Amino acid sequence: QMSTCSCAFPHHPSSIAEAEALNRFVLAENKVLQAQNSNLQAENQALHDQLVQVRSKLLEAIAARSRADSECKALRANILAMERKNETIQLDAEEYVSQLEQRLQAAEKRAALVVTVEASR
């Protein structure tokens, strides 16, 4: 049993034997705390490594998203250009069909005139 004096430290030893016992206790506690500290440092390092990996993957995902956004923007621009080109082709085709119809009507009128002239002879 340790006896204590009246100072603020609650386990102040009153003999060399008590001091040695207290020293052994403090050394044992110190080893336990060092082991806990070592474990916490290892956990901290593992968490730090995971954080670095997650950050790297996040940066890769952000870069991939940016590339995908750029590709989508380019594809939208290409689609709009193709739609405008398609409209132009369609208008040109309609104009060409109209010209062909006019030529056909003119040819039919000439043919009818030739038939009328031939019939009157």
C-alpha positions as CSV (number, residue, x, y, z in Angstrom):
1,Q,0.0,0.0,0.0
2,M,1.4,3.4,-1.0
3,S,1.3,6.2,1.5
4,T,1.0,9.7,0.2
5,C,2.1,13.0,1.4
6,S,0.1,16.2,1.4
7,C,1.5,17.5,-2.0
8,A,-0.7,18.0,-5.1
9,F,0.6,14.8,-6.9
10,P,-1.8,12.1,-5.6
11,H,0.7,9.2,-5.8
12,H,3.8,10.9,-4.4
13,P,5.8,8.0,-3.0
14,S,7.1,8.0,0.5
15,S,9.7,5.2,0.0
16,I,12.2,4.1,-2.7
17,A,10.2,0.8,-3.1
18,E,7.0,2.8,-3.8
19,A,8.9,5.1,-6.2
20,E,10.3,2.0,-8.1
21,A,6.8,0.5,-8.2
22,L,5.3,3.8,-9.5
23,N,8.2,4.0,-12.0
24,R,7.4,0.5,-13.3
25,F,3.7,1.4,-13.6
26,V,4.5,4.6,-15.5
27,L,6.9,2.8,-17.8
28,A,4.3,0.1,-18.5
29,E,1.6,2.8,-19.1
30,N,4.1,4.6,-21.4
31,K,4.6,1.3,-23.4
32,V,0.8,0.9,-23.8
33,L,0.4,4.5,-24.9
34,Q,3.3,4.2,-27.3
35,A,1.7,1.0,-28.8
36,Q,-1.6,2.9,-29.1
37,N,0.1,5.8,-30.6
38,S,1.9,3.5,-33.1
39,N,-1.5,1.9,-34.0
40,L,-3.1,5.3,-34.4
41,Q,-0.2,6.5,-36.6
42,A,-0.6,3.4,-38.8
43,E,-4.4,4.0,-39.0
44,N,-3.8,7.6,-39.8
45,Q,-1.3,6.6,-42.6
46,A,-3.8,4.1,-44.0
47,L,-6.6,6.7,-44.0
48,H,-4.2,9.2,-45.6
49,D,-3.3,6.7,-48.3
50,Q,-7.0,6.1,-48.9
51,L,-7.7,9.8,-49.1
52,V,-4.9,10.2,-51.7
53,Q,-6.4,7.4,-53.8
54,V,-9.9,8.8,-53.5
55,R,-8.7,12.3,-54.4
56,S,-6.8,10.9,-57.4
57,K,-9.9,9.0,-58.6
58,L,-12.0,12.1,-58.0
59,L,-9.6,14.2,-60.1
60,E,-9.7,11.5,-62.8
61,A,-13.5,11.5,-62.7
62,I,-13.6,15.3,-63.0
63,A,-11.3,15.2,-66.0
64,A,-13.3,12.5,-67.6
65,R,-16.5,14.4,-67.0
66,S,-14.9,17.5,-68.5
67,R,-13.8,15.5,-71.6
68,A,-17.3,14.0,-71.9
69,D,-18.9,17.5,-71.6
70,S,-16.6,18.8,-74.4
71,E,-17.4,15.8,-76.6
72,C,-21.1,16.3,-76.0
73,K,-20.8,20.0,-76.9
74,A,-18.9,19.1,-80.1
75,L,-21.5,16.5,-81.0
76,R,-24.3,18.9,-80.5
77,A,-22.5,21.4,-82.7
78,N,-22.1,18.7,-85.4
79,I,-25.7,17.7,-85.1
80,L,-26.9,21.3,-85.6
81,A,-24.5,21.7,-88.6
82,M,-25.9,18.5,-90.1
83,E,-29.5,19.6,-89.5
84,R,-28.7,22.9,-91.3
85,K,-27.0,21.1,-94.1
86,N,-30.0,18.7,-94.4
87,E,-32.4,21.6,-94.5
88,T,-30.4,23.2,-97.3
89,I,-30.3,19.9,-99.2
90,Q,-34.0,19.4,-98.7
91,L,-34.7,23.0,-100.0
92,D,-32.4,22.4,-103.0
93,A,-34.2,19.1,-103.7
94,E,-37.6,20.8,-103.5
95,E,-36.4,23.5,-105.9
96,Y,-35.0,20.9,-108.3
97,V,-38.3,18.9,-108.2
98,S,-40.2,22.1,-108.9
99,Q,-37.9,22.9,-111.9
100,L,-38.4,19.4,-113.2
101,E,-42.2,19.7,-112.8
102,Q,-42.1,23.0,-114.7
103,R,-40.0,21.4,-117.5
104,L,-42.4,18.4,-117.6
105,Q,-45.4,20.7,-117.9
106,A,-43.6,22.6,-120.7
107,A,-42.8,19.4,-122.5
108,E,-46.4,18.1,-122.1
109,K,-47.7,21.4,-123.6
110,R,-45.2,21.1,-126.5
111,A,-46.3,17.5,-127.1
112,A,-49.9,18.5,-127.0
113,L,-49.2,21.3,-129.5
114,V,-47.4,18.9,-131.8
115,V,-50.3,16.5,-131.6
116,T,-52.7,19.3,-132.4
117,V,-50.6,20.5,-135.3
118,E,-50.2,17.0,-136.7
119,A,-54.0,16.4,-136.3
120,S,-54.8,19.5,-138.2
121,R,-52.7,18.5,-141.2
